[in-house]
Amino acid sequence: MSAASKNFDAYWMPFTANRDFKKKPRVINSASGHYYTADDGSKLYDTFSGLWTSGLGHCHPKIVEAVQEQVAKLDYCMTFQVTNDKAVALAERVVNMAPDGMTQCFFTNSGSESVDTALKIALGYHRARGEGNRTRLIGRERGYHGVNFGGMSVGGMVPNRKVFSANLIPGVDHVRHTHDIEHNAFTRGQPEWGAHLADDLERLCALHDGSNIAAVIVEPVAGSSGILPPPVGYLERLRDICDKHGILLIFDEVITAFGRLAQPFGAQRFGVTPDIITTAKGLTNGVIPMGAVLVRDSIYDAFMQGPENMIELFHGYTYSGHPVAAAAGLATMDVYDEEGTFEQAASLEQHFEDLLHSFADHGHIIDVRNYGLMGAIEMAPRDGAPGARGGEAHKKCFWDENLVIRNGMDTLQFSPFLNSNPDEMQKSFETVRRVLDTIE
Ligand SMILES: Cc1ncc(COP(=O)(O)O)c(C=O)c1O
């Protein structure tokens, strides 16, 4: 049955122009490796690794097998006061890859839940240490931390916040984002300009007194707002200011963990260790929803007080540490190791960067940026119609070229597979160029 003959009435699609999509729908039915198959039988190359999720490609046989085996063996087991072997094993596996000192792993089901969990852990930590006055949370403009109330509040994506403006959690401020085309346009990798923007945190410490601030959350490389790599020295400066004022630093690594920056974590790539790391996506290669929050031992230790028979943190989800998700996570970690995925990702970076920056002199392009296997091509908005060029490029790629790309307004974003074939990657950018040639 083709998409046109399906009834979409009951289906409210997330982050989608529903009416527009449903006028001319096309549905993906299956996938293998680097390609999707649509219901009309055509194959589409995926330039976005799912939604930053599927770095190993789709339906990796080892992960599929692990999930099939697990679901037949233990389909569910609560993890409140009981647990399962796969959750325990995955926690150990993930902390063994983490920066030194991050010895604790708390499971969630998504990036949004990881972020809200991290914020709650930060607040609980200060309270447990007798600094319950540290309640303020700091995010960054153009940050994306998911769509739950905590993450939305510390996030800095205006359309996501606008409707809920009066209901965002109180006591949140934002530092400035680091992107400035005047200084940073067409930078390959980290821009030289902008480390001083971290001093915005000092301004907020002066305003509120640093002793009232619980945590600062940033993505090491902002992803969904258009790939904004941190200026050289910026993350180090944030770390220093947090240390000076006793503020916890949270890296939201929902995108950057598990190889997107050719390391297990962005923290390792940048040589800056936060206090808490949030993850999801690449934890299971997107196969089963799952997130994890990694925490320094000193934070966990602060909670471990009072009577030993009492729950220390009143937080958790029915599906935290779900055995099937954890089995998918363990198989994913096996594949990363066995196939040398992070090394593969590293070997693709230069090729990816060169392909992206070959667009620098193309009409309408006002910026190209990249870091690791994250990249963006930004077009100038059409007069009076911001987002139109990006939307058209997306649709033409999808419908005319069988290529899945992602656009945020007029910025095309790319998140290639960590094990991409360099020729396929090149062909996908040739297709993008052909499409951009037609955009007025
Ligand atoms: C950095 C970051 N944090 C949080 C999230 C939210 O994750 P989810 O959509 O799984 O809730 C995302 C999603 O893209 C993200 O990129």
The ligand as an SDF file (V2000), in Angstrom:
LIG
                    3D

 16 16  0  0  0  0  0  0  0  0999 V2000
   22.0220   17.7380   22.4320 C   0  0  0  0  0  0  0  0  0  0  0  0
   20.6600   17.1260   22.5460 C   0  0  0  0  0  0  0  0  0  0  0  0
   20.1020   16.9960   23.7560 N   0  0  0  0  0  0  0  0  0  0  0  0
   18.8920   16.4430   23.9220 C   0  0  0  0  0  0  0  0  0  0  0  0
   18.1880   15.9860   22.8410 C   0  0  0  0  0  0  0  0  0  0  0  0
   16.8360   15.3920   23.0320 C   0  0  0  0  0  0  0  0  0  0  0  0
   16.8440   14.0450   22.7420 O   0  0  0  0  0  0  0  0  0  0  0  0
   15.4570   13.2450   22.5220 P   0  0  0  0  0  0  0  0  0  0  0  0
   14.8760   13.7470   21.2450 O   0  0  0  0  0  0  0  0  0  0  0  0
   15.9190   11.8100   22.4590 O   0  0  0  0  0  0  0  0  0  0  0  0
   14.6140   13.5050   23.6970 O   0  0  0  0  0  0  0  0  0  0  0  0
   18.7330   16.0920   21.5670 C   0  0  0  0  0  0  0  0  0  0  0  0
   18.0050   15.6050   20.3950 C   0  0  0  0  0  0  0  0  0  0  0  0
   18.3960   15.7810   19.2620 O   0  0  0  0  0  0  0  0  0  0  0  0
   20.0010   16.6920   21.4090 C   0  0  0  0  0  0  0  0  0  0  0  0
   20.5480   16.8510   20.2110 O   0  0  0  0  0  0  0  0  0  0  0  0
  1  2  1  0
  2  3  1  0
  2 15  2  0
  3  4  2  0
  4  5  1  0
  5  6  1  0
  5 12  2  0
  6  7  1  0
  7  8  1  0
  8  9  2  0
  8 10  1  0
  8 11  1  0
 12 13  1  0
 12 15  1  0
 13 14  2  0
 15 16  1  0
M  END
$$$$
